[in-house]
Amino acid sequence: MTGQAEGELQRSSWRLALQTGALLVLLLVAIAASVLLIVSTSQTTAAQRLLTTATEHVDSIQDAPAGTWLAISNQGTLTVSSGMPSGLPDLKAIAAVAASGVAAEEDISIAGRSYSIRTADSGGRIVQAVFDRHENLEELSRLGVALLLTCGGAVVLASLLAVWLARRTMRPMAEALDRQRRFVADASHELRTPLTLLSMRAQMLRRRLASSPLHGPVNIEADVDAMIEDSRSLTRLLEDLLISADSRRVELTDVDVVGLADDVVESFSASAAHRDVTVERSGVAGPVEIAAAPTALRRLFVALLDNAVRFARTNVDVGVSTDSRTLVITVRDDGPGFADDVKPRAFERFATAAPADAAPEDGAAPRHYGLGLALVAEVAAQHGGRAEIGTQPSGAVIMVRLPMIRGNSANSLAAGSWFRAFVSRLRRMF
């Protein structure tokens, strides 16, 4: 994809992740609040039940339930449980209940600790039970921290998962949209020149046929030949555009790469000879079969040779070699080579650069690489391989590495390409 499309995909993925994370935060906050409310209510109910039992059914301060203290006032005599917190019992509450006979409950805080107190009349005695809420509050605090850490971790993981799922889901659509945009842009750009030439030549031919006896059949035949060549160029261009428009459409079959290379080299020999350029084939002599799309692979060779012949001074060499797992196609020419600044973007569509052998002050016209090398890179990627600019003392060398997968594996990608695609997706994610 282009940098713009990749940026749009990243922004959309992160926007979806943020929306998912925000929704998850709201959901988890509601769940955590509900849990804390339920636990707090349960603790309060249990404390009230404990205080009620202590004030109505306990006769002695020695029988105070665990976690509570008792103060019993019986006919003016006050007895208090040992360890009663400082500032307690609440004598005012005892006096008020003694006067009214109505049980009273209150929550107070002394020295940073919270207590629940119930004072009631129990058979003529005034009993006051004190419950320390410190343990309950600490339990709520620990529960809140645990929920915060758990929910926070869940939000982070869910957001990352949302990014991954969003990119995985949206990438095919984004790539399709990007191919469509590039196809329209490339078609409108590239079709304009040959169509203009065809129109001009047709108009010239009509004028010559209609009015000028000075122009003989030779000129007319030359114009017709030029029109035919333009139409062939237009057809090749359309084939390139159609191949590059849908990179997913790869129907693999066994292809003899050596025979294909020999065939393309032979077809280029005549046109290269007009430029005083010799095209040779080197490397493996016998058949080498790989699983590939024949049409796409032929266009790869044609694009490599077209680029090499255009820039070569005298010679172009097409090499085919193999190792245990990889087939290597190497195309060398003795032209000016690639300038250092154009190597990183040589496989971009319509890349332009000053000639490598031109000095800045020469003002040489920029060199246009068109769709050819971009198509080479796309075809290589379709087959699980890659294209790269090689190095040599002079001239240019382009190398295409393709996995050596034999057998009829139509409509399937090689295992190596699957692994590379998986690693590539991980890298794009993070």
Disulfide bonds with the S-S distance in Angstrom:
none
